[in-house]
């Protein structure tokens, strides 16, 4: 039994494959939750920049409508004597269609939009720096642990 256990350990050690440094770094970067958190903060900051920039753009709105007004039923009877047919039509509603376009552009708001855009850009730069430094820290730790083997 002892020899069988030693043979199993020897064979399993021989077939085991070691990971390269590059594979370790890829696994470490993909599986670290702190990197995913920093990436989501970076994405959120990027969306804030897009929203702040959209305040500089004009606002365009299209609208349309259909209005039906129903009336009490009234019958109109017409008789066609040549074909011997009777036509009864019911006129009971009226339709109104409408359409509109609205265009608006901020001319001056005291510089609030520009200040908001500058703030969101600086927040994005901070989030981007945080993401990059977190990623570099994780890579450095993986390399350090790899070389300690």
N, C-alpha and C positions, 0 to 999 in steps of 0.2 A: 504494500500500500504506500509506503514511504517512497519507493522508487517511482511509482506512478505519479505521485504528487510532484516530485522533483522533475520528472519528464514533462509534465504539464506546464510547470512554471518556466522551464527552459524553452519549450516551444512557444509559449505565449510571449515571452520576452523577445524571442527572435522574430516573430511575426508582427510585433507592435511597430507602428510607424511613428516617427517623431515629427512634430510640426516644425516648419521653418519659421523664421522670425517674421516674415511677411504674412504668413497665415495666422500667426498669433496676433499680430497687430490688427488684421482685418476682423478676426473674431472678437477681439477686445473692443474695437470701435463700434462694431455692429450690435454688441450685446450690452453695452453700458447704458443704463437708464439715465445717468446724468447728462450724457451727450444728447440723448433724445429730448430731454427736458430743455437743454440749452438751445437745441434746434427749433423746438416749438416756440420758445420765447423770441428767437430771431425771426421766425415766420410771422408771429403776431406783430412784432415791431415793423416788419416790412409792410404788412397790411395797413398799419396805422399811417405809414407814409403815403400809401396809395389813397387812403381816405382823405388825408389832409390835402393832398394834391388835387383831389376831385373838387374841392371847394373853389379852386381857381377857374374851373371849367364852367361854361355856360350850362344852364338848366333848360332842357327841352322836354315838353310834355305833349303828347297827343291824346285826344279824347274823342269819343264818339258815343252816340246814343240812338236808340230806337224807342219810340213811344207809340203805343197802340191805345186808342181810346175806343171803348166799346159802347154802343148805343143800344137801346131796346130794338128788338127785331122788328123789321118792317118787310113785308113781302111785296114784290112788284111782279105782277102777272102780265105776261105778254103772250098773245096768241098768234101763231103763224097759220093762216088759213090755207096756204098753198100746200104745206106739208102735213097739216093737221097735227101740229105739235103745240104743247103748252110749256112755256118756260117760267119757272118760279125761281126768282133770285132773292137771296136774303142779304140785305146790306146792313151790317151790324158793327162795323168798326172803322176807325180812321187811323192812318199811320203818319208819323212824323219822324224824319231822320235828322240828326244833327252831328256835326263834326267840328273839332276845334284844335288849334295848335297854340301852345304857350311857349314863349322863349324868354328867359330871364338871365341876366348877367350882373354879378356884383361889380359895381364900379369902384367903390371905396368903402372899406370897413375899418379904417383906422390902423391898418397894418396887422390886424389880428390873424388873418389867414396866412400871411407870410411868416409871422412869428410861430404859429402852430406848425407850419411846415418845417421850419428850422428846428423846433423842439423834437418833432417826430424823427427827423433825420439824425439828430444827435443821439436819441434813444436807440435808433436802429444801429448806429455805429457802435454804441456800447454793447448791445445784444450780440452783434456780430463778433466783436472782440471777445466777449465772454464765451461764445461758442467755440471760437478758434483756440482760445487759451485752454478751455476744458478739453478739447480734442488733443491738443499737444500734451497736456498733463497725462491723459490716459495713455497716449502712445509712449511717453517717457516711462511711465510706470510699467507698461508691458515689456519694454526693452530691458529695463532694470531687472525685472523678475526673470526674463528669459536668460539673461547673462549670468544670473546667480545660480542657475542649475548646475 
